Amino acid sequence: MKRLFTALLFGAAFAASLSAQTVVAQWRFGENDLDAVSGEKVGTTTEDAVGSNYLSRTSSASYTSATPGAGSTLAVEADSSVMFNGSALTSLSSSSSFFMELWFKPTSLTGTQTLVYNGDGSFRGVGLYLNGSTLRVLAGGQFDNPTSGTATLNAWNYAALVWDNQSASVYLNSLAAPVFSATRSFNAATGGDSIFFGTFSGSFDEARVATFSTGTFSTSMLNYQSVSAIPEPSTSAILAGLGALGLVAWRRRAARA
């Protein structure tokens, strides 16, 4: 039994090493903002929780305590006139490996709405947006592909774009399998470009950008479970398995006694 638990611990440590990522920007849309209170107006900037890439806004928005889950206490409500923008992350290139993730709650699913984009919005950069209820990928004007997933109106949705050295994958509301996978490329953003959220009708929360070593991506890097506090079926199965092993060990010891 000791050997079994040693093997399990080694496997967990190995998985953790593969899941190492570097968070280059994180916007919690509330928790790190000065004097943020539910129901009050958002200040002039939204703070970067891990650096200094704060976001400025173009119009009025408010904080709300209606969040995606226990991992968040505040979110931001806005309408289609609001855009949050900061300095472009120029380290994100077609040959690099990174992910962009966020939670969003649409109050409208008509027209085109930007979720997150890093670049100039036309010829450079990469990001996600909605066309109606369909989640789509846009990379520097070079391609515009619909995913197989659709967003739910008036409900919190989770989206992540994973870019692993020209291999693009998109997750929507689950980490079980991507709703889009393809080999793609894009022109990288330059210093004069921006990373921006909006124009979008609804709420934003827990946006994050991180890099990782090519070929080491694991869905455990994403914040889906930590924010929603709802484990994936695969995670539940692992926890149940460990619990069963613990019960077997306890019974064996009790029998010996």
Phi, psi and omega in degrees: 000321178299319179296322180296312180293327176297318179296320178296317179295321178296319179296320179295318179296321179294317179297321179296322180294325178289335184272007182293130177220162178247114179282119183263340176199143179211123179243112183273351179055052175151299189302327181260001181275145182293128175058032179284126180221138178303132180093346180267162180288146175289140179290191184289337181224154171249124189283149172271120186289342183240358183201211184239017181272071181287158180255136171260159182240154184263345182204181186287141176213162184230156174276152176218149176269000177278095187248173181291337183178189186295341181280003180218143180246342179220150174221178180241131175258136181211171173243183188292352179273351186265135173226132173257127182219148178220188181290137180298146176270095187286350178284347180277106181235171182298329182264001178268177180232125186200170169221153175235129183220156177193163171252143179212147181231096185283135173260358175212141177235046177239145178074197182255129180227128179278132173267297177211138178211135178243103182154208180256002176081357182225300185249343182231147172102186185206151179180189182234144173209171179253136169242099193068233178263359184272126176282132184229157179251133176234126180232100173054029181074002184274331176205159184212091188250131173286145173268175178273001181255151177234149180277155179258130181292139176056032177218154178287131177239149177244135178223142176219133171255119179252123181242111183244081179051064177077005172255110185260136175223147179232134176247141179222112174063013176192150175255006183296319181199146178290150177268357178204135175214133179193161173267122185217173175215164178204160175278130184292152175293153177248177185298336180273358182271182183224161162254131185217155178236130184103167009278130191208136177262113180144210184242148175243152173197154169045063176268141184209144174233132181217154175250159178209165178289134182307132177087001182250009185299138173223142180296345177293345176290334186280158185264014183305311183285322183292330179276312184283336183061026176242108183291147173295157178306321180295321178293319178299321180295320179296314179298319179296320179296316178296322177297319179296318178299319178296321179295318178299315180299317180296318180296321180295318179294321179295323180294321180293326180290000000 
